[in-house]
Amino acid sequence: MAVAEKSAAAASADKDTEDAEAVSAERRPTVIADGLHIVYRVNGGARGRGSATAALNRIIRRKPGGNVREVHAVKGVSFTAYRGEAIGLIGSNGSGKSTLLRAIAGLLPAERGRVYTDGQPSLLGVNAALMNDLTGERNVILGGLAMGMSKTQIQERYQGIVDFSGINDKGDFISLPMRTYSSGMAARLRFSIAAAKDHDVLMIDEALATGDKKFQKRSEARIRELRKEAGTVFLVSHNNKSIRDTCDRVLWLESGELRMDGPTEDVMKAYEEFTRK
Amino acid sequence: MSETTHGGAIATGEPPRSPDDGLSPAELAAKYGLTVSGARPSLTEYVRQLWARRHFILAFSRAKLMAQYSQAKLGQLWQVATPLLNAAVYFFVFGVLLGGREGVPGGKGNYVPFLVTGVFVFTFTQTSVMSGVRSISGNLGLVRALHFPRASLPISFSLQQLQQLLYSMIVLGAILLGFGHYPKWTWLLVVPILALQLVFNTGLAMVMARLGSKTPDLAQLMPFVMRTWMYASGVMFSLEYMIRERTSAPEWLVLAAQANPAAVYMDLMRFALIDGYTPADLMPYAWALAAGWAVVIGVGGFVYFWKAEERYGRG
């Protein structure tokens, strides 16, 4: 581990010298978050009794909110991301990392503040569009269409997706419904579909650790490829090593607030100090 | 863009001096042409985006249809069996027990085709509305994970119901033949009638989708609203005959009941398919009403849905 850290530190030092030259060129912002607040409203999460009489009581007394509870997930986060950056998002569970990604993608409306983006950022993941009752084959097509790929694009990449997932390694499984897959197989197919598209601003939410060792290696390589093609990359991960390997800037979120924003090594050191406690 | 794309990383520790320092985030965004993420596109842009997603909309509706009965042993046979069983129940209750066969145009012998046509046509609207209510609130995972014009969902659900109806139409054809109603040129009218009803249903589904995304409780309430609507539209009895002969209601009430969109589409469909259902049995201005309802609710529902586009996805 120590060796890995040293090499990572050396790598980031290399990057710094490179950057000195790059700075003279235009620094083009791709994502600007300006005082962003995200609030979830959860129905049925109210404190107290959830019985019918209690609900009726609330309606009669016209208590505002009633059954609704608010969760303030992101509290006033501001930052600017530039083209060519790979940004890691770290923080303990429930600190608002995934919520922030969704807000950047324009999938969650902001309560206050704004996110400006260059083009359409996309989350790496299609899980929600896939249906367990459909065959793997149909899911590849449906997932591709849901991500906004054209029919011809999907036809071109179909074989690549199936081969990459390795679903057919042990027989013709792609023509079976997805509910018959093992959890590992399903996760592999989902990743393969999601990674088939090129993205301008790419956001990855802990997608690295799926499937067996062999598949993990393949997927890491694919993510590196995607990184090269994408303008800006955001990576949410609890794996400090993968953050160090891929990112040159880190945002540290803690209970919805931006606690630190800076070069990977500085932030990671402070974060490791914090988590050791 | 420039070399920065290939240059990889950019130092972030100490922000270098650049002309951008001191710009507010909004000014910086404006300078580089960045747009607000998740903002609502213009109406024409929205239509363009939807058109670009047409393959997804179609594939999603087909997938939902396939998934519906995939665990049942009889599989897709239920697509046809479900509406048929519904019609059988109504025949027993309204045709046999309550005397709904009275006053059906073309005589009592026409009751079964009359009833089955009504059930299938009304079910089309009913299920579109019901799935419309849940189309956003029941698919929050999808809405929060992927970017697509949200109207894709209610449209897709309406198309799913249309495909379901097409299965039912096969059964209906068989029933019509069984009762001695042979194909005639008016059968072709089924196509424009279904097209108008689809537009109407989709508009209504979009209205319900927006309301349902804000108030999921509607999904609990709608079955009762829909049932009331069904009884008020003459699905299982002749509306005009029942109101006029049995209740001696004022004339305007008869017209109002007949002008409701569900009654209009059923009226036209029966006219198109059933022998003995003559133009005289059609309500006045039936075609104009059918087109009017489709345009008003279709366009109105679409605009109403679009107005909240950026807010879907908040739980």
Interface residues (C-beta under 8 A of the other chain):
Chain A: K15 D16 E18 D19 A20 E21 A22 V23 A25 E26 R27 R28 P29 T30 V31 I32 A33 D34 Y40 R41 V42 N43 S78 T80 Y82 R83 G84 E85 A86 R102 A103 I104 A105 G106 L107 L108 P109 A110 R114 V115 Y116 T117 D118 Q120 P121 S122 L123 G125 V126 N127 A128 A129 M131 D133 L134 R138 I141 L142 L145 A146 M147 G148 S150 K151 P177 G231 D248 R249 D261 G262 P263 D266
Chain B: M1 S2 E3 T4 T5 H6 G7 G8 A9 I10 A11 T12 G13 P16 S18 D20 P25 A26 L28 A29 Y32 G33 L34 T35 V36 S37 G38 A39 A52 R53 H55 F56 A59 F60 A63 K64 M66 A67 S70 Q71 N139 G141 L142 V143 R144 A145 L146 H147 F148 P216 E310 R311 G313 R314 G315
